[in-house]
Amino acid sequence: MSSAVQTLDFEQPIAEIERQISALETRPDADSIRDEIATLHETRNSLLSKAYSSLSPWQTVRVARHPQRPQTLDYVQMICRDWCELHGDRRHGDDPAIITGFGRIGSIKCLVIGHQKGRDTKERLACHFGCAHPEGYRKALLKMKLAEKFRLPIVTFVDTPGAYPGIGAEQRGQAESIAVNLREMSRLRVPVICIVIGEGGSGGALGIAVGDRVAMLQNSWYSVISPEGCAAILFKEANERTNNQAANALSLTAADNLRNGLIDDVIPEPLGGAHRTRRRWPSASSTTWSTGCASCRASTRTRSCASASRSSARSAACAERASPPR
């Protein structure tokens, strides 16, 4: 791990070994101590594997919030080609907290929607730290309807602590915009794949997370409320102790959500988390995701045919009942 990557508290022993590796590799006689360097690499990998295989729920939340963790535009850059970003909701304006655009994942043309938190302070303020306004959800729905018109699958990347809680957002109909998205996404006649790539907080996440397939990255979380919010309500204060208790009670990890039947799959991350290989890891998964799009498209087409058959049968039955007796 490079020195530019922020170290979490439970990673301190690993960071110390990485500093030793870096110091040895920069020595003029590095070639003569390759065995020692290799041994340190093995020790580092062993500690990483042990640490990340036994993360507590609260530690998982902290990993999901890592500032170097890949965001929607990182995935777009690495797994999409022919990218064309779309802006605006045709009502109020554009929301940089939600990215929308058309592109190709593998050979599949699709619509990509996702939360964007930003990297530096300026970007984060512009993106509201990934907390979308009503115009963001309306923009997403407008583009979904466009994808439906052209029969293109939809892929959404979820990474938000929650919808923006400001007065202006409420005045412009925050709750209504999310509720409409929930209703309309459930009616879309194209495949929808939703992937929680970091934080999946409350209705802000659900606003773009109603789909045929829902997956989570291994070190992401998905819950009705954040641990801090839960702790503040139940324990009247949010600190390290109460946050841990709340995170344990919420069953918010990917493994918990899979066990409870709330998601369909857990996507493994590289050793030490996605933030350690932010610039190269997802490209290897593009084939898997394009295969998922194709599989989801086929199952949706089958479901639509079955639904049409049931609708025709109901119409015939109603017509028969309505016809006058002979």
HUKA-V375770 format. One record per residue. N is the residue number from 1. RES is the residue in one letter. D_LAST is the distance of its C-alpha to the last C-alpha in whole Angstrom. Layout:
{{N/RES/D_LAST} {N/RES/D_LAST}}
//
This chain:
{{1/M/83} {2/S/85} {3/S/86} {4/A/84} {5/V/81} {6/Q/81} {7/T/82} {8/L/80} {9/D/82} {10/F/81} {11/E/82} {12/Q/86} {13/P/87} {14/I/85} {15/A/87} {16/E/90} {17/I/90} {18/E/88} {19/R/91} {20/Q/94} {21/I/92} {22/S/92} {23/A/96} {24/L/96} {25/E/94} {26/T/96} {27/R/100} {28/P/102} {29/D/102} {30/A/98} {31/D/98} {32/S/101} {33/I/99} {34/R/95} {35/D/95} {36/E/95} {37/I/93} {38/A/90} {39/T/91} {40/L/90} {41/H/87} {42/E/86} {43/T/87} {44/R/85} {45/N/82} {46/S/82} {47/L/82} {48/L/80} {49/S/77} {50/K/78} {51/A/78} {52/Y/75} {53/S/73} {54/S/74} {55/L/73} {56/S/72} {57/P/69} {58/W/71} {59/Q/73} {60/T/70} {61/V/69} {62/R/73} {63/V/72} {64/A/69} {65/R/71} {66/H/74} {67/P/75} {68/Q/75} {69/R/71} {70/P/69} {71/Q/67} {72/T/64} {73/L/66} {74/D/68} {75/Y/65} {76/V/64} {77/Q/68} {78/M/68} {79/I/64} {80/C/63} {81/R/64} {82/D/63} {83/W/62} {84/C/61} {85/E/61} {86/L/59} {87/H/60} {88/G/59} {89/D/55} {90/R/55} {91/R/55} {92/H/59} {93/G/61} {94/D/61} {95/D/62} {96/P/65} {97/A/64} {98/I/61} {99/I/61} {100/T/58} {101/G/58} {102/F/57} {103/G/59} {104/R/59} {105/I/59} {106/G/60} {107/S/58} {108/I/55} {109/K/54} {110/C/53} {111/L/54} {112/V/56} {113/I/57} {114/G/59} {115/H/62} {116/Q/65} {117/K/68} {118/G/71} {119/R/74} {120/D/77} {121/T/77} {122/K/77} {123/E/73} {124/R/72} {125/L/73} {126/A/71} {127/C/68} {128/H/68} {129/F/69} {130/G/65} {131/C/64} {132/A/61} {133/H/60} {134/P/57} {135/E/57} {136/G/58} {137/Y/54} {138/R/53} {139/K/55} {140/A/53} {141/L/50} {142/L/50} {143/K/51} {144/M/49} {145/K/46} {146/L/48} {147/A/48} {148/E/45} {149/K/44} {150/F/46} {151/R/45} {152/L/48} {153/P/49} {154/I/51} {155/V/54} {156/T/55} {157/F/59} {158/V/59} {159/D/63} {160/T/63} {161/P/64} {162/G/62} {163/A/60} {164/Y/63} {165/P/64} {166/G/65} {167/I/65} {168/G/64} {169/A/61} {170/E/59} {171/Q/59} {172/R/58} {173/G/55} {174/Q/56} {175/A/53} {176/E/51} {177/S/51} {178/I/51} {179/A/48} {180/V/46} {181/N/48} {182/L/47} {183/R/43} {184/E/43} {185/M/45} {186/S/42} {187/R/40} {188/L/42} {189/R/40} {190/V/44} {191/P/46} {192/V/48} {193/I/52} {194/C/54} {195/I/57} {196/V/60} {197/I/63} {198/G/65} {199/E/64} {200/G/60} {201/G/61} {202/S/58} {203/G/55} {204/G/58} {205/A/57} {206/L/53} {207/G/53} {208/I/53} {209/A/52} {210/V/48} {211/G/48} {212/D/46} {213/R/50} {214/V/53} {215/A/56} {216/M/60} {217/L/63} {218/Q/65} {219/N/67} {220/S/65} {221/W/63} {222/Y/60} {223/S/59} {224/V/58} {225/I/62} {226/S/65} {227/P/68} {228/E/70} {229/G/67} {230/C/66} {231/A/70} {232/A/70} {233/I/68} {234/L/68} {235/F/72} {236/K/73} {237/E/75} {238/A/74} {239/N/77} {240/E/78} {241/R/77} {242/T/74} {243/N/72} {244/N/73} {245/Q/71} {246/A/68} {247/A/68} {248/N/68} {249/A/65} {250/L/63} {251/S/62} {252/L/62} {253/T/64} {254/A/62} {255/A/62} {256/D/61} {257/N/58} {258/L/57} {259/R/57} {260/N/55} {261/G/52} {262/L/53} {263/I/53} {264/D/53} {265/D/56} {266/V/60} {267/I/62} {268/P/66} {269/E/68} {270/P/72} {271/L/75} {272/G/76} {273/G/73} {274/A/71} {275/H/74} {276/R/76} {277/T/75} {278/R/73} {279/R/74} {280/R/73} {281/W/71} {282/P/67} {283/S/67} {284/A/67} {285/S/64} {286/S/62} {287/T/61} {288/T/60} {289/W/58} {290/S/56} {291/T/55} {292/G/53} {293/C/52} {294/A/51} {295/S/49} {296/C/48} {297/R/46} {298/A/45} {299/S/43} {300/T/42} {301/R/40} {302/T/38} {303/R/37} {304/S/36} {305/C/34} {306/A/33} {307/S/32} {308/A/30} {309/S/28} {310/R/27} {311/S/26} {312/S/24} {313/A/22} {314/R/22} {315/S/20} {316/A/18} {317/A/17} {318/C/17} {319/A/14} {320/E/12} {321/R/12} {322/A/12} {323/S/9} {324/P/6} {325/P/4} {326/R/0}}
//
